[in-house]
Amino acid sequence: MRPAARVQAAIEILDAVIASAREGGAPADALIRDYFRSRRYAGSKDRRAVRGLVYDAIRRHGDMPASGRAAMLGLAQDDPELAAQFDGSEHGPAPIAPDEPILEASNAPQWVKPLASNLVGDNDWPSFNQRAPLDLRVNLARTDREAMVSAFEGAELTPFSPMGLRLPTDSRVDDHAAYQDGLVEVQDEASQLVAMACRPATGQRIVDFCAGAGGKSLALAALAPEARIIAADTDKRRLSALGPRAERAGAAIETRLMNQPNELAAFEDGIGRFDTVLVDAPCSGSGTWRRSPELRWRLNPERLERLVGLQRDILDKAAQLVRPGGTLVYAVCSIIEREGAAQAADFESRHSGWMVQDALDVGRSDGPGRLLTPAHDGTDGFFIASWRKG
């Protein structure tokens, strides 16, 4: 593919990404794969170049552009060589018209910034546009960090999690023997810290109430192999992914499929009997924008409102599973106050007899919990709160 044809391909993919974001459809990675599946003539260099253009354009625009061309024009404004590819050649984009509007660069949707935690200042926002490193969680039930840090080129120890390794951006581990043998899993350090906030111990009964594909359940099992861990979720497809991962890690994790709106029916044997319940609630994902920048385009005020209501409902239900003296941990990968500190404070206002526990000595104090951010902590953005039931 000629350079101009690569730019046009990126524009076409960006059009698909924008439409998918509006409709809640497939993510950018899947759309890129689909695009090239029907274009076998594109070589590996072409695919890498086009993918790079697509993600550079997504990162540049916090607010969703009107079209793929608008997104690419914004990128071209900062790159004269890229702008020169708008040459009207065959398979290339049309020349740039003198009056075509050019979007200014932004690192977050403008409507979101006022909703962020007060701890997120002007110096924090640029970090959400930077590419994140690759963090690994070492399976402490089977090995240790010292053995694993020497197994991966360029690996460093993460500063807070005793389970974590940090690799350079774009590192590949899926074909590494340690990954295939279940000795490591890909998991951001902040997610590892969520599992640590649960303080799992031998003999405890622990519920991961919004387990998804089970990343935090696996971390809990690595910290306390003899604990009874139940991974529960309403998404059968995501929950089914845990089985092969747990087998690879050598972890014994029970799964339970919950049905909305009667999630607690899956726990008729355990209401008020669990030592720890973790609620890693569905959220905006704003704390992960540096890893998944297109999520900024998928968030809107109506969706945020639904998520806040869902988090409230999930917390109320999960709290019923905790035994007296037990622990409830609430976490969201978000820097939006309504999902974090305000949600935790609202829970406290509606439930008496729950005492705040400062389960972690990292991040910054934010209402009843702690907030981690990329600029301050080098992790994804996460809010974590912990309570003990009186």
Secondary structure by P-SEA (a helix, b strand, c coil): ccaaaaaaaaaaaaaaaaaaaaaccccaaaaaaaaacccccccaaaaaaaaaaaaaaaaacccccccaaaaaaaaaaacaaaaaaccccccccccccccbbbbccccccccccccccccccaaaaaaaaccccbbbbcccccccaaaaaaaccbbbbbcccccbbbbccccccccccccccccbbbbcaaaaaaaaaacccccbbbbcccccccaaaaaaaaaccccbbbbbcccaaaaaaaaaaaaaaccbbbbbbbcccccccccccccccccbbbccccccccccccccccccccccaaaaaaaaaaaaaaaaaaaaaccccbbbbbbbccccccccaaaaaaaaaacccbbbbcccccccccccbbbbccccccccbbbbbbbbcc
